[in-house]
Amino acid sequence: MSEHPHREVEFAGCRIAAVVPCFAVRDQVLGVLEAIGPEVDRIYVVDDACPQKTGLFVEENCRDPRVTVLRHEGNRGVGAAVLTGYRQALADGAEVLVKIDGDGQMNPALVTRFVRPILAGDADYTKGNRFFNIEDVRQMPWLRFAGNAVLSFISKLASGYWDVFDPNNGFTAIHARVAALLPFDKISEGYFFESDMLFRLNTIRAVVVEVPIEARYTDEPSSLSPLGVLPMFFARHSVNFVKRIFYNYFLRSFSIASVNLVFGGFLVMAGISWGAYAWVRGMEQGQFASSGQVTLASLPIIVGTQLLLAFLAHDMSSAPRVPLHGRL
């Protein structure tokens, strides 16, 4: 039972935990904690070796009995802080785990929006989307918008969640049964955490639902520059893409989509290789390529591209649709 007698009836009996990772957010964290509503039973403030000693500051100034402060001896990253909170919340019997950043850029009053789809059985994991409202998008710095747009497309390829945008948004909620299936020791502990979570969720076929939220910006500079981290994110997403394709289309299943991918890739590479060979040979002999050589190069590329597009269409339509936690 919650210690808050005025808890909303629709959340009665559901143990909801909020995880608040903290690093250099001493000036904002108390306001965030005060705004977390009575629907939340437990709040885990995770001090990731913050130089401002945010954890100690919370213990000395916050009187909310729901708050528990957890600490890292050394700075390990926002992902590690969230996972520490998840582990403690699972150990304490939480049913839904909500992640809220401590910098004040997320509105804690929206927690119910994230929890409802999970309790209704429509989602295993909910994630904020700041791009839903065009007015909010106009307020976003254009460099951040451009970086997020590029990262979102790369994330779609890597994670398989083609209908999910704003992958780096950290306002999330997850059902405890689903969280317990994730390999916490393998999930990225840094800024790649949210994107890596999507990849891991797809490997267990969890349903992800977006929640429209408004974009909020404080005076604090963002610690994550989308354009600055693009090379690192691209490399990590590339690895996850290869893993996902292998897991879903060759290790766990083999379908016509798998055939399309193999033969499509082979034909495209064969056409390009033959075309390059014919072009180099023609340059050496001072001759133009014959129509037959052009056909031999272009036909495999055309057919292979069609097969790859068929695979892509299948992949885009195969995102998980039936929530996992109800079947566990």
C-alpha positions in Angstrom: 0.0 0.0 0.0 1.1 3.5 -0.8 1.9 5.9 2.0 -0.1 8.6 0.1 -3.9 8.3 0.9 -4.9 10.5 -2.1 -3.4 8.2 -4.6 -5.4 8.0 -7.8 -7.8 5.0 -7.8 -6.8 3.7 -11.2 -3.2 3.1 -9.9 -4.3 1.6 -6.6 -2.6 -1.8 -6.0 0.2 -1.2 -8.6 3.6 -0.5 -7.2 5.2 2.2 -9.3 8.8 3.2 -8.8 10.6 6.2 -10.2 14.3 6.2 -10.9 16.0 9.6 -11.0 19.7 9.4 -12.2 21.7 12.4 -10.9 24.9 14.1 -12.0 25.4 17.8 -11.6 21.7 18.5 -11.1 21.7 19.7 -7.5 19.9 23.0 -8.4 17.0 21.2 -10.1 16.6 17.8 -8.4 14.4 18.9 -5.4 11.9 20.5 -7.8 11.8 17.3 -9.8 11.2 15.2 -6.7 8.5 17.5 -5.4 6.6 17.3 -8.7 6.4 13.5 -8.6 2.8 12.6 -7.9 1.2 10.2 -5.4 0.8 7.5 -8.0 4.5 6.7 -7.4 5.2 4.5 -4.4 9.0 4.6 -4.3 11.6 7.1 -5.7 15.2 6.1 -6.2 17.7 8.9 -6.5 20.9 7.5 -8.0 24.0 9.7 -7.3 26.4 8.8 -10.1 29.5 10.1 -8.1 28.1 13.6 -8.6 30.8 16.3 -7.9 28.0 18.4 -6.3 27.1 15.5 -3.9 23.5 15.5 -5.0 22.7 12.4 -3.1 23.8 14.0 0.2 22.0 17.2 -0.7 18.7 15.2 -1.3 19.1 13.3 2.0 19.6 16.6 3.9 16.8 18.6 2.2 14.1 16.2 1.0 11.5 15.0 3.5 9.6 12.7 1.1 9.5 9.3 2.8 9.3 7.6 -0.7 12.9 8.7 -1.5 15.8 6.4 -1.3 19.3 7.6 -2.3 21.6 5.1 -4.0 25.3 5.9 -4.8 28.0 5.0 -7.2 31.6 5.2 -5.9 32.8 6.4 -9.3 31.1 8.0 -12.3 29.7 5.3 -14.5 27.2 7.1 -16.8 23.5 7.7 -16.9 22.7 4.2 -18.1 24.5 2.6 -15.2 22.7 4.9 -12.8 19.3 3.9 -14.3 20.2 0.2 -14.1 21.2 0.6 -10.5 17.8 2.1 -9.8 16.1 -0.7 -11.8 17.8 -3.4 -9.9 16.8 -1.9 -6.5 13.2 -1.3 -7.7 12.9 -4.9 -8.9 14.3 -6.2 -5.6 11.7 -4.1 -3.7 8.9 -5.6 -5.7 8.0 -2.7 -8.1 5.7 -3.5 -11.0 6.3 -0.5 -13.2 9.6 1.4 -13.4 9.6 5.0 -14.6 12.8 6.9 -15.5 12.9 10.6 -14.9 16.0 12.8 -15.4 16.9 15.0 -12.5 17.7 18.1 -14.6 14.1 19.4 -14.8 13.6 18.9 -18.5 11.0 16.3 -17.9 7.6 17.0 -16.4 6.9 14.5 -13.6 3.2 15.2 -13.8 3.2 13.2 -17.0 4.1 9.9 -15.3 0.5 8.7 -15.5 0.7 9.0 -19.3 3.6 6.6 -19.4 2.1 4.1 -16.9 -1.4 3.8 -18.3 -0.6 2.0 -21.6 1.4 -0.6 -19.6 -1.3 -1.2 -17.0 -3.9 -1.4 -19.8 -1.9 -4.2 -21.4 -1.1 -2.1 -24.6 2.7 -1.8 -24.0 5.7 -3.3 -22.3 7.7 -0.1 -22.6 6.7 3.5 -23.1 8.9 6.3 -24.4 8.5 10.0 -24.7 8.4 11.7 -28.1 9.1 15.5 -28.2 8.4 15.7 -32.0 4.7 15.0 -31.8 3.6 18.6 -31.5 4.8 20.9 -34.3 4.8 23.9 -31.9 7.3 22.1 -29.6 9.5 21.2 -32.6 9.7 24.9 -33.5 11.1 25.7 -30.1 13.9 23.0 -30.4 17.3 24.3 -31.4 17.8 23.4 -35.1 21.1 21.6 -34.5 19.5 19.4 -31.9 16.5 18.7 -34.2 18.8 17.8 -37.1 20.9 15.5 -35.0 17.9 13.8 -33.4 16.3 13.3 -36.9 19.5 11.5 -38.2 19.9 9.5 -35.0 16.2 8.5 -35.1 16.5 7.0 -38.6 19.7 5.1 -37.7 18.0 3.8 -34.5 15.0 2.5 -36.6 17.4 0.4 -38.6 19.3 -0.9 -35.6 16.4 -1.5 -33.3 13.6 -2.6 -35.7 11.1 -0.2 -34.1 10.3 1.7 -37.3 7.4 3.6 -35.8 9.4 5.0 -32.8 11.0 8.4 -33.1 13.1 10.5 -30.7 15.2 7.4 -29.6 17.3 9.4 -27.2 14.4 10.7 -25.1 15.0 9.5 -21.6 11.4 9.8 -20.2 10.4 6.1 -20.2 8.5 3.4 -18.3 8.8 -0.4 -18.4 7.0 -3.3 -16.9 9.0 -5.1 -14.2 8.5 -8.5 -15.8 10.0 -7.2 -19.1 12.8 -5.4 -17.3 13.7 -8.6 -15.5 14.3 -10.3 -18.9 16.9 -7.8 -20.1 20.6 -8.5 -19.8 21.5 -5.5 -17.6 25.2 -6.4 -17.7 25.3 -6.0 -21.5 23.3 -2.7 -21.8 25.3 0.4 -22.5 26.0 2.4 -19.4 26.6 5.7 -21.1 24.6 8.1 -23.3 23.8 5.2 -25.7 21.6 3.7 -23.0 18.2 4.6 -24.4 19.1 3.5 -27.9 20.6 0.3 -26.7 17.5 -0.4 -24.6 15.4 -0.4 -27.8 17.7 -2.9 -29.4 17.5 -5.2 -26.4 13.8 -4.8 -26.1 13.4 -5.9 -29.8 15.5 -9.1 -29.1 12.8 -10.2 -26.6 10.0 -9.0 -28.8 8.6 -6.3 -26.3 6.0 -3.8 -27.5 7.1 -0.2 -27.4 4.6 2.6 -27.5 5.4 6.3 -27.8 3.9 9.0 -25.5 3.6 12.5 -26.9 5.2 15.0 -24.5 6.1 18.7 -24.7 9.8 19.7 -25.1 11.1 21.5 -22.0 14.4 23.3 -22.0 16.1 24.8 -19.0 19.0 27.2 -18.7 21.4 24.3 -18.2 23.4 23.3 -21.3 22.6 19.8 -22.7 25.3 17.3 -21.8 24.5 15.4 -25.0 25.1 17.0 -28.4 23.4 14.8 -31.1 25.7 15.9 -33.8 28.8 15.5 -31.6 27.9 11.9 -30.7 26.8 10.9 -34.2 30.0 9.0 -35.2 30.0 7.0 -31.9 26.2 6.3 -32.1 26.5 5.3 -35.8 29.2 2.8 -34.9 27.2 1.3 -32.0 24.0 1.2 -34.1 25.8 -0.6 -36.9 26.9 -3.3 -34.5 23.4 -3.6 -33.1 21.9 -3.7 -36.6 24.1 -6.7 -37.6 23.2 -8.5 -34.3 19.5 -7.9 -34.7 19.4 -9.2 -38.3 21.4 -12.3 -37.3 19.2 -12.9 -34.2 15.8 -12.3 -35.9 16.4 -13.7 -39.4 18.9 -16.5 -39.0 19.3 -17.6 -35.4 15.7 -17.6 -34.2 14.0 -17.9 -37.6 14.6 -18.3 -41.3 11.9 -17.1 -43.6 11.4 -15.7 -47.1 12.7 -12.4 -45.7 16.0 -14.1 -44.9 16.2 -15.4 -48.4 15.5 -11.9 -49.9 18.2 -10.4 -47.7 20.9 -13.0 -48.7 20.2 -13.2 -52.4 19.4 -9.4 -52.6 22.8 -8.6 -51.0 24.6 -11.1 -53.2 23.1 -9.8 -56.4 23.8 -6.2 -55.7 27.4 -6.9 -54.7 27.9 -9.1 -57.8 26.4 -6.4 -60.1 28.6 -3.7 -58.6 31.7 -5.9 -58.7 31.2 -6.9 -62.4 30.4 -3.3 -63.4 33.6 -2.0 -61.7 35.6 -4.8 -63.4 34.2 -4.0 -66.8 34.7 -0.2 -66.3 38.4 -0.7 -65.3 39.0 -3.1 -68.2 37.4 -0.7 -70.6 39.5 2.2 -69.4 42.7 0.1 -69.8 41.8 -0.9 -73.4 40.4 2.5 -74.3 37.0 1.1 -75.1 33.4 1.9 -74.1 31.5 -0.9 -72.3 29.2 -2.9 -74.5 25.5 -3.1 -74.0 25.9 -6.7 -72.9 28.4 -5.7 -70.2 26.1 -2.9 -69.0 23.1 -5.3 -68.8 25.2 -7.9 -66.9 26.1 -5.2 -64.4 22.7 -3.4 -64.0 20.3 -6.4 -64.0 21.7 -8.0 -60.8 21.7 -4.6 -59.1 18.0 -4.0 -60.1 16.8 -7.4 -59.1 18.9 -7.4 -55.9 17.6 -4.0 -54.9 14.0 -5.2 -55.3 14.8 -8.2 -53.1 16.3 -5.9 -50.5 13.3 -3.6 -50.6 11.0 -6.6 -50.1 13.1 -7.5 -47.0 12.9 -3.9 -45.7 9.1 -3.9 -46.1 8.9 -7.1 -44.2 11.2 -5.8 -41.4 9.1 -2.6 -41.1 5.9 -4.5 -40.7 7.3 -7.1 -38.2 7.7 -4.9 -35.1 6.2 -6.6 -32.0 2.5 -6.0 -31.6 1.4 -8.3 -28.7 2.7 -7.1 -25.3 5.1 -9.5 -23.7 4.4 -9.0 -20.0 0.9 -10.4 -20.2 2.3 -13.7 -21.4 4.9 -14.1 -18.7 
